[in-house]
Amino acid sequence: MTKNERNEREKQYACWLDSISFLSGASKYKLLEAAKTAENIYHMPESDVRFLLGVKAAEKIRQAKKTKSPSQVYESLKTQKIEYTFCSADDFPARLQTIPDPPFGLFYKGSLPDAKTPAVAVIGARKCSEYGHCMASKLAQGLGKRGVNIISGMALGIDGISQRAALEVGARSYGVLGCGVDVVYPKSNEPLYEKLITCGGVLSEYPVGTAPKPMLFPPRNRIISALSDVVLVVEAREKSGTLITVDMALEQGREVYVVPGRCTDNLSRGCNLLLRQGAQAALCAEDIIHDMGWETLLTDTKDEPEKRVSSYINSKDGSPLSRTICGILDVIPVTQDTIIMLLREQGFSQSVADICKELLALELSGMIERSAGQYKLKDDVL
């Protein structure tokens, strides 16, 4: 039997064991330590299992043997285009092997992150602000353009925003799920799920078919941080689940960066608190790349959009009115009435019709965008 054949055989037995949802990761590691190989665990006498794990665990393993063989479990995954690896396999991510509570195995679709490629976990609020949306997109795209892998949890808000932004610029991104790797959660992120499989991967320590439950998400966060060199927090409330991931990252020896926010903004209080506690501020992707010394490892692509609003404002392009409108607007939308009021304060006396005409021209030029009757600068011109 060749080495590859032995590895595949071991994966079959490990996968069978890892599909017994009753068993904790610690229990599986305990069995592996005693038996030395996954195949030996399968053939271990029931009395030995009872001694190591107790009566209930021994009964669960006995029932699992009656239900499906290791080869049946493994082949069932293959038919669903799901791959599997575990802690003793050559392709198990090295970053996971040194953390305090490593997963026993991983079920995944697509691929696993390349250990040699720098990776940043982008995390934050599910119900984020326009500012958070803008910064998550901007930073993920800036990092992605330079070849950094983006790791996150494929959740609503900052997670999904950052992963979509990275994929848009051709970067690779990986989603760590709090459910089975065959379960799309939230359902609205199904297009993102499919794209991740093609341009990265989705992975989970939970057996196939595991439904998403609140108690499963905090443990998966340790994998998000462990697969990354840096954890970047975009928006977080003072008491936020995001801060749990930060604690795990610090325990694992990862660097923590945050996007600063307004002191009066509830969504930025967690970030600003982390800054006071010693976290690094990230204003753009290059801040992280420079601090981590990644310049020579990554693609030499400038983290600057071709069209910047600051250049436009300070140029002689357009009219003074259009340049002033761009100076007024930000990533947080404002109403037409607010724009007119601010223009009046700066001495502009044009009619409402003329101001509306200028707003339309800026919208058509791609400098600003309108949504629900409000205007803001487009993210890619900041």
Secondary structure, DSSP 8 states (H G I E B T S, - for coil): --HHHHHHHHHHHHHHHHT-TTS-HHHHHHHHHHHSSHHHHHTS-HHHHHHHH-HHHHHHHHHHHHH--HHHHHHHHHHTT-EEEETTSTTS-GGGTTSSS--SEEEEEE----TTS-EEEEE--SS--HHHHHHHHHHHHHHHHTT-EEEE---TTHHHHHHHHHHHTT--EEEE-SS-TT--SSGGGHHHHHHHHHSEEEEESS-TT----GGGHHHHHHHHHHT-SEEEE----SS-THHHHHHHHHHTT-EEEE----TT-HHHHHHHHHHHTT-EE-SSHHHHHHHHT-TTTS----S--SS-HHHHHTSSSS-HHHHHHHHH--SS-EEHHHHHHHHHHTT----HHHHHHHHHHHHHHTSEEEETTEEEE-GGG-
